[in-house]
Amino acid sequence: MNQLSDCLRLLADDNRLRILHLLEHEPLTVAELQDILQLSQSSVSSHLGKLKRAGFLYDVAEGSAHRYRLREDIGEPARACWLAVRQLSGSNPAIADDRRRLAELRSATRASWVERVAGHLHREYAPGRTWEALGHAFLAALDLGDCLDVGAGDGAMMELLLGSCRSLTCVDPAAAMVAAGKRRIAEGKLQGAEFIQASAEDMQLAPQRFDSVLFLQSLQYIADPQAALARALELLRPKGRLICLTLSSHDYPEAERYGHRHPGFQRQQLLDWVQGRGQARCLTLAPEAKPPRFTPLLLTVTC
Ligand SMILES: C[S@@+](CC[C@H](N)C(=O)[O-])C[C@H]1O[C@@H](n2cnc3c(N)ncnc32)[C@H](O)[C@@H]1O
């Protein structure tokens, strides 16, 4: 009986009811609730505290703010009280006004974010705009034809690449990597992929067999990277493409932990190695965000 009367007393307050109706619509911070309800911060916080202690809400930290959400598992009798009061108060004009102000707040936030990031959107976080997602999007538009992946490791990229290839030949000298790659093919029932154990400098494959050759962060592992690039170019058909992602030269000892043989490469060094073999470009890409901030290099050659 005590619990029931406590609950009814808690819900017999217009502002707390307005808060519950708003949070049922979407999770909100104290500042957002203040804006919509036109109440002081202490008043909003006090109402939220009471509702939280009674088990109606929970909050999640978001930077320096907290976002409040209605619990899906409100216990009894609180749930039954809320459902009854919600129905009785749903047509109250104050509730509709709050919803309208929430919509206005959202539209102002959207507009101000768009205006704020104009000109430096590339540096800003935008939900879902991950490099992996962009990679998938660009690969969907790419035709790699018969593709050779040199230093393919255990084939972690295989499933991503297969959607854009007619066939995929993965080469790696490490027996453990090749065994893991073959398991990946068998377990995923991947069609059109094969693994070959070989070194890049010594790939026993027919010349001009491939439309594309990839080196995805493998060049820095290869004992003779110049010979590996030369061999790869011999395996390309006319108009074929070599795409090599590696690292820019650095002096970070951390690279040894990953088994690198070379501390990255100079842009010009890579261009010199492939000179006369087609149209070559080498781009220095943005450094990693994480220290020591390795910087990727992208070499492309079109035969
Ligand atoms: C960081 S892993 C890259 C794996 C893969 N490309 C990826 O992006 O997930 C580097 C790979 O290069 C391979 N590697 C080392 N020496 C090589 C060589 N001479 N020829 C080809 N690959 C080599 C290693 O065995 C290792 O699997």
The ligand as an ORCA input file, in Angstrom:
! r2SCAN-3c Opt
* xyz 0 1
  C      50.447     -7.184    -41.271
  S      50.341     -8.669    -42.150
  C      49.238     -8.077    -43.377
  C      48.109     -9.002    -43.564
  C      47.029     -8.567    -44.555
  N      47.527     -7.974    -45.764
  C      46.012     -7.676    -43.911
  O      45.881     -6.509    -44.300
  O      45.290     -8.162    -43.036
  C      51.839     -8.808    -43.077
  C      52.020    -10.143    -43.760
  O      53.161    -10.088    -44.616
  C      53.658    -11.394    -44.693
  N      55.021    -11.449    -45.280
  C      56.218    -11.466    -44.635
  N      57.212    -11.630    -45.527
  C      56.649    -11.720    -46.751
  C      57.146    -11.938    -48.055
  N      58.455    -12.070    -48.308
  N      56.262    -12.024    -49.057
  C      54.940    -11.873    -48.839
  N      54.407    -11.672    -47.618
  C      55.246    -11.606    -46.583
  C      53.613    -11.846    -43.242
  O      53.691    -13.264    -43.166
  C      52.280    -11.293    -42.796
  O      51.265    -12.246    -42.902
*
